[in-house]
Amino acid sequence: MLSVEEAFRTIVGQFRPLETERVPLREACDRVLAEDVRSPEPVPPFDNSAMDGYAVRFEDTLGASAGAPVALFVVGEVPAGRAPEARVEPGTAVRVMTGAPMPEGADAVVMREDTREHPDRVEVLLPAEHGEHVRRVGDDIPADSRVLEAGTVLNPSALGVLASIGVGRIAVVRRPRVALLATGDELVELGQPLGPGQIRNSSAHALEAAIAAMGAVPVPLGIARDDRAELTAKLHEGARADLLVTTGGVSVGDYDLVREVLTSLGQLDLWRVNMQPGKPLAFGHIDGCPVLGLPGNPVSSMVAFELFVRPAIRRLQGHTALAHARVPVVLDAPMTKKNARRQYLRAVVRLVDGAFHADLTGPQGSHMLTSMARANALVILPEGTRSYAAGDRVEGHLLGEGALFENRDSDAV
């Protein structure tokens, strides 16, 4: 049975970023940039005022104070989006708005709050410094400079930068298509009545949402019954995607057929991982498509998704930071680990007096999906059997799309 780290390397090591596509900016948020971007123009494109106030020659304001203001004649006004019509000569000023181009002859701006205004003149109450409140051409982005590097994750600010230099379409890594297949005669889709011994298909809906939340494209395949022919057809259909994820059918039961059919159709690279929940994990290929077979219990499938499927999808998306960050956490209650597998326990982690503290979300049965819904972290209890006291420190694996990612590979789980 493989360790979690060995399974991670075996699985995630076989994934590479997908090809690129050029998309409008509005479709590029949170995607990975596939090319370096250089600016064809400077930003700002002209010297402009950073404040509402008066464009002046700074030397005309030397010695100004509230008790001895400097009076300057106002010879014009420049709103944002207009070209200046007046020039600042000695003893004059031009009223300017934030973002307005600087008039010729001016080298500073006096804030409106530091003046007393009159119909044809302004009294300056504080001396200006050379260049004060002036945004110089190109001081954010010089012309022909490299603005963003390939591999950058395009957050909203990065998209704003691209818009500021006139880039309307951009090359990004294509969104992965992730096929999702639930298996088992016991499963019933939403809207259908439950028969004897049947349960709702909750795992697939949770996983589909997790795939979509990552920015990948879920391809739901429904439910495959415990029938070799039906399962074979569904697996071939799913193998047209960039990744095929199945739930259920990978354990040792008489009706657990996924591993058997996967082996007959393609290849099985690994089966079973030394962890709880999520031990019966399978990974292989069908028709060149990677297949990750997750356990059927909903918590087991969600934990396995977090540890193995999420990093695989992120690598397909072009990310280098693959796994959620791990942080040291203080246990707020004692717990006893009774088996030797590594355990991942659902928990709420809070920052208390500068340290992360962890409380379990309740009973940890692998069928109890509510405990996962309440969690923002997984508490990691390493291999071996032992008891933990309140106050002991272990590691916590953060959860959620807002959690930090770390640039780790073999130890990222």
Phi, psi and chi 1 to 4 in degrees:
 res  aa     phi    psi   chi1   chi2   chi3   chi4
   1 MET       -  129.3 -169.7  158.6   44.4      -
   2 LEU   -75.8  150.0  -67.2  178.9      -      -
   3 SER   -72.8  164.9   70.5      -      -      -
   4 VAL   -60.6  -41.8  175.7      -      -      -
   5 GLU   -65.0  -40.9  -75.0   77.0   17.0      -
   6 GLU   -64.9  -42.1  -70.8  169.3  -29.6      -
   7 ALA   -63.7  -41.3      -      -      -      -
   8 PHE   -59.7  -47.9 -176.2   92.0      -      -
   9 ARG   -63.7  -41.2  -72.6 -168.3  -66.2  -92.6
  10 THR   -63.9  -42.6  -60.7      -      -      -
  11 ILE   -78.5  -62.1  -65.2  169.3      -      -
  12 VAL   -68.9  -28.0 -179.0      -      -      -
  13 GLY   -64.3  -14.9      -      -      -      -
  14 GLN   -94.7    2.1  -62.5 -166.6   39.3      -
  15 PHE  -103.3  144.2  -72.4   80.2      -      -
  16 ARG  -134.1  157.3  -63.5  -67.9 -179.0  -90.7
  17 PRO   -59.2  145.4  -25.1   34.8      -      -
  18 LEU   -75.3  174.6  -63.6  171.9      -      -
  19 GLU   -68.4  171.3   67.7  -86.5   15.1      -
  20 THR  -101.9  163.1   65.0      -      -      -
  21 GLU  -146.1  156.6   61.1 -178.9   -5.0      -
  22 ARG  -103.9  125.0 -166.5  166.2  -67.4  -85.7
  23 VAL  -131.1  158.8  -59.8      -      -      -
  24 PRO   -64.4  154.8  -16.9   28.9      -      -
  25 LEU   -55.5  -37.9  -78.3 -167.0      -      -
  26 ARG   -65.1  -14.6   64.5  175.3   55.0   90.2
  27 GLU  -104.2    6.7  -62.7  176.7   14.9      -
  28 ALA  -104.7   -2.9      -      -      -      -
  29 CYS   -62.3  133.2 -168.9      -      -      -
  30 ASP    69.4    9.2  -67.7  -28.3      -      -
  31 ARG   -95.7  167.3  -62.9  176.1   70.5  174.7
  32 VAL   -98.3  125.6  175.7      -      -      -
  33 LEU   -66.0  134.7 -176.3   62.5      -      -
  34 ALA  -104.8    3.9      -      -      -      -
  35 GLU  -152.0  153.3   61.9 -175.6    3.4      -
  36 ASP   -68.1  145.5  -71.1   -7.7      -      -
  37 VAL  -120.2  126.0  177.3      -      -      -
  38 ARG  -110.5  148.0  -57.7 -171.5   73.3   86.3
  39 SER   -86.4  128.2  176.3      -      -      -
  40 PRO   -79.0   -6.9   30.3  -34.7      -      -
  41 GLU  -151.1  158.9   58.2 -165.6   34.3      -
  42 PRO   -78.9  153.1   30.8  -34.6      -      -
  43 VAL  -131.6  122.3  178.1      -      -      -
  44 PRO   -64.6  157.6  -13.7   26.9      -      -
  45 PRO   -81.0   -6.6   26.3  -32.9      -      -
  46 PHE  -156.4  158.7   50.0   83.0      -      -
  47 ASP   -64.1  132.8  -68.5   -8.7      -      -
  48 ASN  -146.8  166.2   65.9   89.8      -      -
  49 SER   -82.0  136.1  175.2      -      -      -
  50 ALA   -89.5   -3.2      -      -      -      -
  51 MET  -142.5  157.7  -63.6  -73.3  177.2      -
  52 ASP   -74.6  129.1  -67.2  -25.1      -      -
  53 GLY   172.1 -138.9      -      -      -      -
  54 TYR  -133.5  127.6  -68.8   85.7      -      -
  55 ALA   -79.9  128.2      -      -      -      -
  56 VAL  -139.6  170.9  -59.3      -      -      -
  57 ARG   -90.4  123.3  -66.5  169.4    5.5  114.2
  58 PHE   -59.1  -32.6   88.8   97.1      -      -
  59 GLU   -67.8  -21.5   59.7  -97.2   40.7      -
  60 ASP   -70.6  -16.0  -74.2  -14.3      -      -
  61 THR  -102.5   -0.6   69.6      -      -      -
  62 LEU   -59.3  133.2  -63.2  177.3      -      -
  63 GLY    85.0   -0.1      -      -      -      -
  64 ALA   -68.0  145.0      -      -      -      -
  65 SER  -155.6  170.4   67.1      -      -      -
  66 ALA   -63.4  -33.9      -      -      -      -
  67 GLY   -80.9  -23.4      -      -      -      -
  68 ALA  -137.4   69.8      -      -      -      -
  69 PRO   -67.6  155.8   25.3  -32.9      -      -
  70 VAL   -99.3  124.8  171.4      -      -      -
  71 ALA   -94.3  130.7      -      -      -      -
  72 LEU  -127.0  141.4  -59.3  172.7      -      -
  73 PHE   -77.8  133.6  -71.1  103.0      -      -
  74 VAL   -88.5  117.5  178.8      -      -      -
  75 VAL  -110.0    4.8  -64.6      -      -      -
  76 GLY   174.4  178.9      -      -      -      -
  77 GLU  -144.6  140.8  179.1  177.6  -81.9      -
  78 VAL  -127.6  105.2 -171.1      -      -      -
  79 PRO   -76.2  163.2    4.5    6.1      -      -
  80 ALA   -61.7  138.5      -      -      -      -
  81 GLY    87.7    4.2      -      -      -      -
  82 ARG  -119.9  150.9  -59.9  -80.7 -175.9   88.4
  83 ALA   -84.6  141.1      -      -      -      -
  84 PRO   -64.7  142.4  -15.9   28.6      -      -
  85 GLU  -108.3  -20.8  -63.3  179.2   -3.5      -
  86 ALA  -109.4  153.0      -      -      -      -
  87 ARG  -106.3  144.3  173.2 -173.6  171.6   89.2
  88 VAL   -86.3  113.9  174.1      -      -      -
  89 GLU  -103.0  167.4  -58.0  -73.1   -5.6      -
  90 PRO   -52.6  132.0  -28.1   36.2      -      -
  91 GLY    83.2    8.2      -      -      -      -
  92 THR  -124.8  169.6   68.1      -      -      -
  93 ALA  -148.1  155.6      -      -      -      -
  94 VAL  -121.8  128.0  169.9      -      -      -
  95 ARG   -71.1  131.5 -169.1  179.2 -176.5 -166.7
  96 VAL  -130.6  151.9  -69.1      -      -      -
  97 MET  -104.7  161.3  -51.7  -55.3  163.3      -
  98 THR   -57.5  127.5  -59.0      -      -      -
  99 GLY    89.8   -6.2      -      -      -      -
 100 ALA   -73.8  144.8      -      -      -      -
 101 PRO   -61.4  144.2  -20.3   31.6      -      -
 102 MET   -73.1  132.0  -71.4  -69.0  -70.6      -
 103 PRO   -72.0  154.2   24.1  -31.5      -      -
 104 GLU   -61.3  140.1 -169.3  176.0  -12.1      -
 105 GLY    95.3  -19.7      -      -      -      -
 106 ALA   -89.3  146.5      -      -      -      -
 107 ASP  -134.5   11.1   54.9   21.3      -      -
 108 ALA  -161.3  163.3      -      -      -      -
 109 VAL  -126.5  131.8  172.1      -      -      -
 110 VAL   -98.0  125.7  177.5      -      -      -
 111 MET   -60.9  145.5  -68.8 -167.6  -59.0      -
 112 ARG   -57.7  -34.6 -169.8  175.1 -174.9 -177.0
 113 GLU   -64.7  -18.7  -62.4   90.9  -38.9      -
 114 ASP  -101.1   25.8  -65.6  -28.8      -      -
 115 THR  -135.6  164.8   67.6      -      -      -
 116 ARG  -117.5  124.3  -76.7 -162.2  -69.7  -97.3
 117 GLU   -98.0  142.6  -62.8  174.7  -63.2      -
 118 HIS  -132.6  166.1  -57.3  -82.0      -      -
 119 PRO   -55.9  -40.7  -28.1   36.3      -      -
 120 ASP  -122.2    5.6   59.5  -10.2      -      -
 121 ARG  -151.0  168.4   61.7 -171.4  173.0   87.4
 122 VAL  -135.9  140.2   61.6      -      -      -
 123 GLU  -101.6  120.8  -68.5 -177.6  -19.1      -
 124 VAL   -90.1  125.8  178.2      -      -      -
 125 LEU  -100.4  -11.2  -51.6  179.8      -      -
 126 LEU  -138.1  141.7  -72.5  175.1      -      -
 127 PRO   -70.1  144.2   24.7  -32.6      -      -
 128 ALA   -93.4  152.5      -      -      -      -
 129 GLU   -99.4  155.0  -63.3 -179.8    5.6      -
 130 HIS   -60.3  126.7 -174.1  -89.5      -      -
 131 GLY    81.5    1.3      -      -      -      -
 132 GLU   -65.3  132.1 -171.6  172.1   15.4      -
 133 HIS    60.9   30.0  -56.8  -47.1      -      -
 134 VAL  -116.7  126.7  177.6      -      -      -
 135 ARG   -92.7  117.6  -58.0  166.0  176.3  157.7
 136 ARG   -83.6  151.1  -65.0  -62.3 -176.1 -170.4
 137 VAL   -56.9  128.8   59.1      -      -      -
 138 GLY    74.0    9.2      -      -      -      -
 139 ASP   -73.1  -15.9   66.2    0.2      -      -
 140 ASP   -92.6  -52.7 -175.4   13.2      -      -
 141 ILE  -133.5  109.1  -57.2  173.2      -      -
 142 PRO   -68.8  151.8  -17.4   30.7      -      -
 143 ALA   -60.8  140.5      -      -      -      -
 144 ASP    64.7   20.6 -162.7   37.6      -      -
 145 SER   -90.9  155.3   62.4      -      -      -
 146 ARG   -79.1  120.3 -174.9  168.6   63.1  179.2
 147 VAL   -91.8  -47.1  179.3      -      -      -
 148 LEU  -136.7  145.3  -64.2  173.6      -      -
 149 GLU   -98.7  151.1  -63.0 -178.8   -2.4      -
 150 ALA   -55.5  138.7      -      -      -      -
 151 GLY    98.9  -10.2      -      -      -      -
 152 THR   -68.2  134.8  -61.1      -      -      -
 153 VAL   -81.9  123.2  179.7      -      -      -
 154 LEU   -82.7   88.7  -65.2  174.1      -      -
 155 ASN   -80.7  173.6   60.5   23.9      -      -
 156 PRO   -55.2  -37.9  -29.9   37.7      -      -
 157 SER   -65.1  -40.7  -63.7      -      -      -
 158 ALA   -63.6  -37.8      -      -      -      -
 159 LEU   -65.2  -36.7  -63.9 -177.8      -      -
 160 GLY   -62.8  -39.2      -      -      -      -
 161 VAL   -61.6  -45.9  168.3      -      -      -
 162 LEU   -62.5  -41.1  -67.1  172.9      -      -
 163 ALA   -63.4  -35.0      -      -      -      -
 164 SER   -67.1  -20.7   74.7      -      -      -
 165 ILE  -107.3   12.2   60.5  173.8      -      -
 166 GLY    84.1   15.8      -      -      -      -
 167 VAL   -83.6  117.5  174.0      -      -      -
 168 GLY   -99.8  -24.9      -      -      -      -
 169 ARG  -132.7  149.0  -62.0  178.7   70.0   85.5
 170 ILE  -144.6  149.4 -164.9   67.0      -      -
 171 ALA   -86.0  123.8      -      -      -      -
 172 VAL  -133.6  164.7  -65.4      -      -      -
 173 VAL   -71.6  135.6  178.7      -      -      -
 174 ARG   -60.4  148.2  178.2  172.9   64.2   79.7
 175 ARG   -69.9  130.9  -64.8 -175.9 -171.4  -86.0
 176 PRO   -69.9  142.9  -13.7   26.9      -      -
 177 ARG   -96.8  118.8  -63.6  176.7   67.2 -106.9
 178 VAL  -115.6  108.6 -178.2      -      -      -
 179 ALA   -77.2  144.5      -      -      -      -
 180 LEU  -134.2  120.4 -179.0   59.5      -      -
 181 LEU  -127.1  123.9  175.2   64.8      -      -
 182 ALA   -93.7  146.5      -      -      -      -
 183 THR  -130.0  149.0   68.2      -      -      -
 184 GLY   129.6  134.0      -      -      -      -
 185 ASP   -64.3  -20.9  -72.2  -15.8      -      -
 186 GLU   -78.5  -10.2   73.9  -82.4   12.7      -
 187 LEU   -87.7  142.4  -63.3  179.9      -      -
 188 VAL  -129.9  133.5  173.4      -      -      -
 189 GLU   -74.9  161.5  -83.2  -64.4    5.1      -
 190 LEU   -61.1  142.7  -59.3 -178.3      -      -
 191 GLY    89.5   -7.8      -      -      -      -
 192 GLN  -105.1  145.7  -58.8  -62.3  -44.4      -
 193 PRO   -71.8  148.1   26.0  -33.7      -      -
 194 LEU   -79.0  132.2  -70.7  175.7      -      -
 195 GLY   -95.4  179.7      -      -      -      -
 196 PRO   -57.9  128.2  -23.2   33.1      -      -
 197 GLY    74.9   11.7      -      -      -      -
 198 GLN  -103.4  157.7  -68.2 -174.1  -45.6      -
 199 ILE  -136.2  161.2   58.2  173.7      -      -
 200 ARG   -71.8  153.3  -51.7  -87.4 -177.1 -149.6
 201 ASN   -83.4   68.8 -176.8   18.7      -      -
 202 SER   -77.1  -38.9   59.7      -      -      -
 203 SER   -58.1  -44.3  -66.7      -      -      -
 204 ALA   -64.3  -37.3      -      -      -      -
 205 HIS   -69.2  -39.5  -72.8  -81.2      -      -
 206 ALA   -64.6  -43.3      -      -      -      -
 207 LEU   -69.1  -38.2  -66.5  170.2      -      -
 208 GLU   -60.7  -42.2 -178.7  178.9  -16.4      -
 209 ALA   -65.0  -39.7      -      -      -      -
 210 ALA   -64.5  -39.7      -      -      -      -
 211 ILE   -64.2  -46.8  -68.1  165.5      -      -
 212 ALA   -64.0  -38.7      -      -      -      -
 213 ALA   -63.7  -25.0      -      -      -      -
 214 MET   -79.9   -8.3  -66.7 -176.8   63.7      -
 215 GLY    90.4    5.4      -      -      -      -
 216 ALA   -86.4  172.0      -      -      -      -
 217 VAL  -108.1  106.7 -179.5      -      -      -
 218 PRO   -72.2  140.2   21.8  -26.4      -      -
 219 VAL  -121.8   87.5 -177.4      -      -      -
 220 PRO   -70.3  131.7   21.6  -28.7      -      -
 221 LEU  -107.2    3.0  -59.3  177.6      -      -
 222 GLY    79.0 -146.2      -      -      -      -
 223 ILE  -116.8  133.0  -60.0  170.1      -      -
 224 ALA  -102.5  126.9      -      -      -      -
 225 ARG   -73.3  169.0  -59.6  -58.9  165.8 -168.7
 226 ASP   -77.1   68.1  -66.5  -34.0      -      -
 227 ASP  -141.3  127.0  174.5   83.8      -      -
 228 ARG   -60.9  -42.2  -75.5  177.8  178.0   79.9
 229 ALA   -65.7  -45.4      -      -      -      -
 230 GLU   -66.1  -42.7 -178.9  175.4  -19.7      -
 231 LEU   -64.4  -40.3 -178.1   57.4      -      -
 232 THR   -60.5  -45.3  -62.8      -      -      -
 233 ALA   -63.5  -42.1      -      -      -      -
 234 LYS   -67.1  -39.1  -71.0  -78.7 -169.2  179.1
 235 LEU   -66.7  -39.9  -69.8  176.0      -      -
 236 HIS   -63.2  -39.7  -86.4  -55.2      -      -
 237 GLU   -62.6  -45.2  179.9 -177.0   -4.5      -
 238 GLY   -68.1  -25.1      -      -      -      -
 239 ALA   -70.8   -3.1      -      -      -      -
 240 ARG   -81.9   -8.5  -65.7 -163.5  -68.4  -95.0
 241 ALA   -86.6 -179.5      -      -      -      -
 242 ASP   -80.2  -24.0  -59.9  -57.1      -      -
 243 LEU  -154.3  138.6  169.1   62.8      -      -
 244 LEU  -115.0  125.0  169.4   58.0      -      -
 245 VAL  -116.1  128.7  176.8      -      -      -
 246 THR  -117.3  157.1   68.0      -      -      -
 247 THR  -126.9  134.0   64.9      -      -      -
 248 GLY    86.6  160.6      -      -      -      -
 249 GLY    78.9   16.0      -      -      -      -
 250 VAL  -114.7   10.0  -69.0      -      -      -
 251 SER   -93.1 -150.3 -168.6      -      -      -
 252 VAL  -112.6   12.6  -65.8      -      -      -
 253 GLY   -70.2  161.4      -      -      -      -
 254 ASP   -62.7  -26.3  -68.6  -17.3      -      -
 255 TYR  -105.2    9.9  -63.1   92.9      -      -
 256 ASP   -86.2   95.9  -70.6  -30.0      -      -
 257 LEU  -103.2  -10.6  -57.8  177.8      -      -
 258 VAL   -61.4  -46.3  170.7      -      -      -
 259 ARG   -63.4  -42.4  179.9  167.3   56.3   94.0
 260 GLU   -63.1  -47.3  174.9 -171.5  -30.6      -
 261 VAL   -69.7  -38.8  174.9      -      -      -
 262 LEU   -58.3  -44.3  170.2   59.0      -      -
 263 THR   -64.0  -38.3  -57.4      -      -      -
 264 SER   -73.1  -29.6   67.5      -      -      -
 265 LEU   -87.8  -28.8  -64.0  179.5      -      -
 266 GLY  -149.3 -114.3      -      -      -      -
 267 GLN  -143.9  149.0   66.0 -175.0   66.4      -
 268 LEU  -111.4  116.4 -179.6   68.1      -      -
 269 ASP   -90.1  -32.0  -64.0  -32.7      -      -
 270 LEU  -156.5  157.4   70.0   81.9      -      -
 271 TRP  -152.0  129.1  176.9   56.3      -      -
 272 ARG    78.7  132.8  -60.9 -160.1  -56.6  175.0
 273 VAL  -129.2  143.7 -179.0      -      -      -
 274 ASN   -78.1   71.0 -170.1   24.5      -      -
 275 MET  -150.1  161.2   57.8 -176.8  -79.1      -
 276 GLN  -144.9  125.5 -178.5 -174.3   18.8      -
 277 PRO   -80.1  168.4   31.6  -35.9      -      -
 278 GLY   109.4   13.2      -      -      -      -
 279 LYS   -57.3  -48.1  172.1 -175.7  171.4 -176.8
 280 PRO   -80.3   71.7   28.6  -32.3      -      -
 281 LEU  -105.0  136.2 -180.0   85.9      -      -
 282 ALA  -122.9  147.1      -      -      -      -
 283 PHE  -142.3  133.4  175.2   65.3      -      -
 284 GLY  -165.3 -160.2      -      -      -      -
 285 HIS  -139.5  144.4  -68.2   78.4      -      -
 286 ILE  -130.6  123.5  -63.5  175.5      -      -
 287 ASP    52.4   35.6  -59.5  -27.2      -      -
 288 GLY    84.1   -6.6      -      -      -      -
 289 CYS   -91.2  128.7  174.6      -      -      -
 290 PRO   -68.9  139.7   21.2  -28.6      -      -
 291 VAL  -124.9  126.5 -178.0      -      -      -
 292 LEU  -113.1  113.7  -94.6  163.1      -      -
 293 GLY   -95.0  110.4      -      -      -      -
 294 LEU   -94.2  157.3  -51.1 -173.9      -      -
 295 PRO   -62.5  163.6  -17.2   29.4      -      -
 296 GLY   -84.2  -30.5      -      -      -      -
 297 ASN   -60.3  135.7  -82.4  -40.8      -      -
 298 PRO   -62.0  -40.8   15.5  -27.5      -      -
 299 VAL   -68.2  -42.1  171.5      -      -      -
 300 SER   -57.9  -42.2  -59.3      -      -      -
 301 SER   -68.4  -36.9   66.9      -      -      -
 302 MET   -70.0  -40.6  -67.4  -59.3  -66.3      -
 303 VAL   -65.7  -44.0  170.7      -      -      -
 304 ALA   -63.6  -36.2      -      -      -      -
 305 PHE   -60.1  -46.7  179.9   93.1      -      -
 306 GLU   -61.6  -41.0  178.1   63.3   30.3      -
 307 LEU   -83.5  -29.7  -60.6 -174.1      -      -
 308 PHE  -125.7  -42.8  -57.0  108.1      -      -
 309 VAL   -73.8  -44.7 -178.4      -      -      -
 310 ARG   -57.2  -50.8 -179.8 -175.1  -62.1  -80.7
 311 PRO   -60.4  -36.5  -24.1   34.4      -      -
 312 ALA   -64.2  -44.6      -      -      -      -
 313 ILE   -64.2  -41.3  -67.4  174.8      -      -
 314 ARG   -63.9  -35.0  -76.4 -178.2   65.3   82.5
 315 ARG   -67.5  -40.8 -177.5  153.8  -83.0  175.7
 316 LEU   -58.5  -34.7  -70.6  173.0      -      -
 317 GLN   -77.8   -7.8  -68.0  170.6  -40.0      -
 318 GLY    96.3    4.5      -      -      -      -
 319 HIS   -72.5  150.8  -67.8  -78.3      -      -
 320 THR  -102.6  -28.3   55.0      -      -      -
 321 ALA   -86.6  112.4      -      -      -      -
 322 LEU  -103.4  -34.2  -57.5 -179.4      -      -
 323 ALA  -121.0  149.5      -      -      -      -
 324 HIS   -58.3  149.8  -81.2  141.5      -      -
 325 ALA   -67.4  150.9      -      -      -      -
 326 ARG  -110.4  141.2  -68.3 -174.6  -63.0  176.0
 327 VAL  -132.0  151.0  -62.3      -      -      -
 328 PRO   -69.3  135.6   22.8  -30.9      -      -
 329 VAL  -128.7  149.5  -62.1      -      -      -
 330 VAL   -99.4  127.3  177.9      -      -      -
 331 LEU   -74.7  129.7  -61.4  177.5      -      -
 332 ASP   -92.0   -4.2  -78.5  -12.8      -      -
 333 ALA  -145.9  151.7      -      -      -      -
 334 PRO   -71.5  155.3   26.1  -33.3      -      -
 335 MET  -153.8  152.2   57.0 -172.6   65.8      -
 336 THR  -119.5  130.5  -61.9      -      -      -
 337 LYS  -100.0  116.4 -173.0  168.4  178.2  -69.8
 338 LYS  -100.4  -11.9  -63.8 -179.1  178.9  179.6
 339 ASN  -125.6  167.7   69.4   54.4      -      -
 340 ALA   -86.3   -8.6      -      -      -      -
 341 ARG   -70.8  153.5  -78.3 -178.5  -78.7  160.1
 342 ARG   -67.1  134.7 -176.9 -178.8  -57.6 -178.1
 343 GLN  -111.5  142.6  -72.4 -171.5  -24.6      -
 344 TYR  -119.8  111.0  -67.7   86.4      -      -
 345 LEU  -107.4  136.1  -54.6  177.1      -      -
 346 ARG   -72.8  134.1  -73.2   82.7   76.7 -166.7
 347 ALA  -150.7  161.9      -      -      -      -
 348 VAL  -106.4  124.6  172.9      -      -      -
 349 VAL  -108.1  129.6  168.9      -      -      -
 350 ARG  -128.6  150.2  -59.9 -179.5  179.8   88.4
 351 LEU   -89.6  117.8 -171.2   61.2      -      -
 352 VAL  -128.3  117.9 -179.9      -      -      -
 353 ASP    51.6   42.6  -63.8  -30.2      -      -
 354 GLY    82.8    2.5      -      -      -      -
 355 ALA  -128.6  147.8      -      -      -      -
 356 PHE   -82.6  127.2  -71.1  107.2      -      -
 357 HIS  -114.0  142.4  -75.3 -113.7      -      -
 358 ALA  -120.0  130.7      -      -      -      -
 359 ASP  -120.0  132.7  -76.9  -49.8      -      -
 360 LEU   -66.8  151.4  -61.1 -172.7      -      -
 361 THR   -86.2    4.6   55.2      -      -      -
 362 GLY   131.3 -160.8      -      -      -      -
 363 PRO   -55.6  144.2  -25.0   35.0      -      -
 364 GLN  -107.2   20.5  -63.4  -70.4  -55.2      -
 365 GLY   -58.1  143.2      -      -      -      -
 366 SER   -72.0   -6.4   58.7      -      -      -
 367 HIS   -95.4   -5.0   63.2  -65.7      -      -
 368 MET   -92.6   83.9  -65.2  179.1  171.2      -
 369 LEU   -69.3  -24.1 -167.7   53.5      -      -
 370 THR   -61.4  -31.5   51.8      -      -      -
 371 SER   -67.3  -28.9   64.6      -      -      -
 372 MET   -76.3  -37.4 -165.9   73.9 -179.6      -
 373 ALA   -63.5  -30.7      -      -      -      -
 374 ARG   -84.1  -13.7  -60.3 -174.2 -171.6  107.2
 375 ALA   -85.6  147.2      -      -      -      -
 376 ASN  -118.3    7.9   65.1   -0.8      -      -
 377 ALA  -162.4  161.6      -      -      -      -
 378 LEU  -112.4  124.0  -62.3  172.3      -      -
 379 VAL   -81.9  130.6  166.5      -      -      -
 380 ILE  -104.6  117.8  -55.3  170.7      -      -
 381 LEU  -105.5  116.9  -59.1 -175.3      -      -
 382 PRO   -66.9  170.9   20.9  -28.8      -      -
 383 GLU   -56.4  150.4  -70.1   81.8   -8.6      -
 384 GLY   108.4  165.4      -      -      -      -
 385 THR  -109.8  133.1   58.4      -      -      -
 386 ARG  -170.8  168.5   59.7  161.9  -71.7 -171.1
 387 SER  -106.0  146.0  -66.0      -      -      -
 388 TYR  -117.2  137.6  -66.5   84.1      -      -
 389 ALA   -97.5  156.5      -      -      -      -
 390 ALA   -57.7  133.2      -      -      -      -
 391 GLY   100.6  -15.2      -      -      -      -
 392 ASP   -67.7  150.6  -77.4   -8.9      -      -
 393 ARG  -105.7  133.0  -70.0 -179.6  179.4  -92.3
 394 VAL  -135.9 -171.6  -65.2      -      -      -
 395 GLU  -100.9  147.8  -78.0 -165.1  -58.4      -
 396 GLY  -121.3  134.4      -      -      -      -
 397 HIS   -99.8  113.3  178.9  115.0      -      -
 398 LEU   -69.3  149.7  -58.2 -179.3      -      -
 399 LEU  -121.8  166.5  -63.4  174.6      -      -
 400 GLY    99.0  151.1      -      -      -      -
 401 GLU   -66.1  -21.1  -67.2  -52.7  -49.0      -
 402 GLY   -88.6   -2.1      -      -      -      -
 403 ALA   -72.1  155.5      -      -      -      -
 404 LEU   -71.0  146.6  -63.9  174.7      -      -
 405 PHE  -107.5  148.2  -77.0   88.7      -      -
 406 GLU  -118.8  145.7  -71.9 -171.4  -20.9      -
 407 ASN   -85.6   67.0 -161.5    6.6      -      -
 408 ARG  -124.1  153.3  -63.2 -160.1  -85.8  178.3
 409 ASP  -114.6  -84.9  -81.0  -26.4      -      -
 410 SER   -64.6  -26.4   63.6      -      -      -
 411 ASP  -108.6   21.7   62.5  -16.0      -      -
 412 ALA   -86.3   10.5      -      -      -      -
 413 VAL  -119.3      -  -69.4      -      -      -
